[in-house]
Amino acid sequence: MKAIKNIGLVIFLIGLGVFTVLPIIGSFSLDETSFDKILSDKGIKSELFIQSIRQEVVGKDFNGIGALSQKVMNALENANTQHRKKKEYKKVIYTAPNDMAALMGKSAGSGFIVENKGLMWFLTFGLGIVGALLFILPNVVLLGKKGIKNNGIYHENATNRGWIAWLVFIFLVAFYLVLYFAPQYAVNWTFLVDPISEALSGNAAGHWFVYGFMYCVVMTVMAVRMYIKYRHNVYQMVRTTSVLFFQIIFAFLIPEIMVRLQMPYYDFKNAFPLDYDFFFQWNLKSLINSGGIGIFILAWGTVLTLVIVPVMVYFFGKRWYCSWVCGCGGLAETLGDPYRQHSDKSLFSWKVERWLIHGVLVFAVAMTGMTLYSFFAESGTVLGIKTQSVQNTYSLAIGAVFAGVIGTGFYPIFGNRVWCRFGCPLAAYLGFVQRFKSRFRITTNGGQCISCGNCSTYCEQGIDVRAYAQKGENIVRSSCVGCGICSAVCPRGVLKLENGPEQGRINPTEVLLGNDVDLIDLVNQK
């Protein structure tokens, strides 16, 4: 079995290696017809830009996207600088330089990669999937015994912040940096999934389609690992299946099919303020102009946020969304599961968490208030502050850097719920309801706790579960996502996820030490 795991690891690394070098290789040559189509689609009127691209790019061969993209970005920035100096604002090109380079790179792609998309998909995604499964599946035998222990979790470089974890950290951060800030280097990745994108939406793939497809693939493969590891726990099996279903069907397939049917691209499970741009002017106008389906999406998004979310949290806690529906939570629970033990349980971390996540929520709500005021008042400023500038700041700092680069890239070092714990404004909103107006709690039986520490070790939200368990105290924390892993890894059945009456939900008790506590009185208190 170990030989099969090693073979799988080699195959996986080959696929990952090919995937990693794709951004810097390939042949590119932009012809006149493709360039004219870009000009027409983007409505570009800048003769300075058009002339520069025709001289420097059109008809020329480039090895790798780097040289082509640099010429495109230089031409765009130089043209815009000249137009702004002359106050020719109608000629200014508002497409970001990196996005324009990616657009032209997509149209200019040629050579082996473009001509052999199926083969290249197999050499990247295909080998990655096969290798990962060969590495994971032998665990059915190797992890044959029932129960999860934490006494070996810090013995491997991959799970103890060792050199393997740091390599994973570097790769994930680099991937997200390319995705958000240098999409031109993702062009060759888009060619690999063009056939899939065209089959779903009728359009060629962009870098966000690559991300969505890769998201689903990674979650599915790592879900197999979850099924094996927690196969003795029905709750974990069903929960893992649920997040897979909502990610693949609701977040990936339905929005793509909607585009094919000439409807707005929309993820029906994505609630505000996680979906922070839902009330942005461009989205509101797009939905309103889309007719009946657009109005329905607008109404659904509003009802989901203001009615469905708090009602569901009241009955089931925030776990219904964070652990059963949310794509961010789904990736954290599958790809991030090997790193859940790195979640800091210190008091300092808890204080930082409270200030940071609630600060992001306030930022999101204030920005949305400004956005709605600007939309209805038809004004671009609120109290002298440009609404667009606030939106851009949030999109960059929170939407890209925090949610993407840090939120996922930092899994191997800081744990799998960095974004959910410290940055997600929806998690903060759900947490308020869960803490003060919910029937959900994790009940404990302190008399059976043996203080093994499994529960605290595996808590991805930085909660010292053992401290509650030792006291027989219900766990009611706004940060708890109800993943249930603490219960799954408890060897004594001390922890249970329950929904019950609000009364008696929070019951702080004394620590059970020998004869210091009168157990009869303790029972009467409960």
Secondary structure, DSSP 8 states (H G I E B T S, - for coil): -HHHHHHHHHHHHHHHHHHHHGGG--EEE--HHHHHHHHHHHT---HHHHHHHHHHTTT-EEESHHHHHHHHHHHHHHHHHHHHHTT-GGG---S-HHHHHHHHHHHHEESHHHHTHHHHHIIIIIHHHHHHHHHHTTHHHHT-SSS--STTTTSSTTTTT-HHHHHHHHHHHHHHHHHHH-GGGGHHHHHHTHHHHHHHTSS---HHHHHHHHHHHHHHHHHHHHHHHTTT-HHHHHHHHHHHHIIIIIIIIHHHHHHHTT-----TT--TTTSTTTTSHHHHHHHHHTTHHHHHHHHHHHHIIIIIHHHHHHHH-THHHHTTT-HHHHHHHHTTGGGGGGS--SHHHHHHHHHHHHHHHHHHHHHHHHHHHHHHHT-SEETTEEHHHHHHHHIIIIIIIIIIIIHHHTHHHH-TTHHHHHT-HHHHHHHHHHHHS-SEEEEE-GGG-----HHHHH-TT---HHHHHHHT--B--TT-----HHHHT-TT--EEEEE--STTS--------TTSS-HHHHHHH-
